[in-house]
Amino acid sequence: MKFRAQSSWLKTVEELDKSVTNRYSLVGDFVKAGDFEEEYSEGLYPDCNKEGTAKKPQTDYRLFRFRNGKVRLLDLVIDAQRSWAQDFWEAVEDEL
């Protein structure tokens, strides 16, 4: 499995900054991704997954909640455009 092979990432969300409309609106830190031995803290995590080919790339984003040892998918954006972060705002506001 090529997990994180194409510049994909995972980060925390500590707060929401609506003064910007891109990925920087989801304020948090990048975390080590792809290591299944890693222990993740409880919280919100947006995940970027890049797949496809150079001619036809696809970037998908997921918003997860880690709590009590369980993972819950809150939102998903398939083949995202530049405003993908705004699609997560409502879910982030509900969870923070």
C-alpha positions as CSV (number, residue, x, y, z in Angstrom):
1,M,0.0,0.0,0.0
2,K,1.4,3.4,-1.0
3,F,0.2,5.2,2.2
4,R,1.2,8.8,2.1
5,A,3.3,8.2,-1.0
6,Q,2.1,11.3,-2.9
7,S,2.6,14.2,-0.5
8,S,-0.5,13.4,1.5
9,W,-0.8,14.6,5.1
10,L,-2.7,14.5,8.5
11,K,-3.0,17.3,11.0
12,T,-4.9,18.3,14.1
13,V,-7.5,21.0,14.3
14,E,-7.3,23.2,17.4
15,E,-9.4,26.1,16.2
16,L,-11.2,27.6,13.1
17,D,-10.0,30.8,11.5
18,K,-12.6,32.1,9.1
19,S,-10.5,35.2,8.2
20,V,-9.0,32.8,5.6
21,T,-10.9,30.4,3.3
22,N,-8.2,27.9,2.4
23,R,-6.6,25.1,4.4
24,Y,-5.0,27.6,6.8
25,S,-8.5,28.1,8.3
26,L,-8.1,24.8,10.0
27,V,-5.6,25.8,12.6
28,G,-3.4,23.0,14.0
29,D,-0.2,21.0,13.7
30,F,0.8,18.4,11.2
31,V,1.3,14.9,12.7
32,K,3.3,11.9,11.7
33,A,1.0,9.9,9.4
34,G,1.2,6.4,8.0
35,D,2.8,4.8,11.1
36,F,0.1,2.5,12.4
37,E,2.0,2.0,15.7
38,E,1.6,5.8,16.4
39,E,-0.8,6.8,19.2
40,Y,-3.0,9.7,18.2
41,S,-4.5,12.1,20.8
42,E,-8.2,12.6,21.0
43,G,-9.4,15.4,18.7
44,L,-10.2,16.5,15.2
45,Y,-8.0,15.5,12.3
46,P,-8.3,16.5,8.6
47,D,-6.6,14.1,6.3
48,C,-5.4,14.7,2.7
49,N,-5.1,11.7,0.4
50,K,-3.5,12.3,-3.0
51,E,-4.0,9.5,-5.6
52,G,-4.2,9.1,-9.4
53,T,-1.7,9.9,-12.1
54,A,0.2,13.0,-13.1
55,K,-2.3,13.4,-16.0
56,K,-5.3,12.8,-13.8
57,P,-4.6,13.5,-10.1
58,Q,-7.3,13.2,-7.4
59,T,-7.1,14.8,-4.0
60,D,-9.6,13.7,-1.3
61,Y,-10.0,15.1,2.2
62,R,-11.6,13.5,5.2
63,L,-12.4,15.0,8.6
64,F,-12.1,12.5,11.5
65,R,-12.8,12.6,15.2
66,F,-10.6,10.4,17.5
67,R,-12.3,9.8,20.8
68,N,-12.3,7.0,23.4
69,G,-10.1,4.8,21.1
70,K,-12.5,5.1,18.2
71,V,-12.4,6.9,14.9
72,R,-15.5,8.6,13.4
73,L,-15.7,10.1,9.9
74,L,-17.4,13.5,10.1
75,D,-17.1,14.7,6.6
76,L,-15.6,13.8,3.2
77,V,-14.6,15.8,0.1
78,I,-13.8,13.7,-3.0
79,D,-11.7,15.2,-5.9
80,A,-11.5,18.5,-4.0
81,Q,-11.3,22.0,-5.4
82,R,-9.5,25.0,-3.7
83,S,-12.3,25.7,-1.3
84,W,-12.4,22.3,0.3
85,A,-11.6,23.5,3.8
86,Q,-14.8,25.6,3.9
87,D,-16.7,22.3,3.4
88,F,-15.5,21.2,6.8
89,W,-16.3,24.4,8.7
90,E,-19.8,23.4,9.9
91,A,-18.5,20.0,11.2
92,V,-15.5,21.6,12.9
93,E,-17.8,24.2,14.6
94,D,-20.1,21.4,15.8
95,E,-17.1,19.4,17.2
96,L,-15.0,22.1,18.8
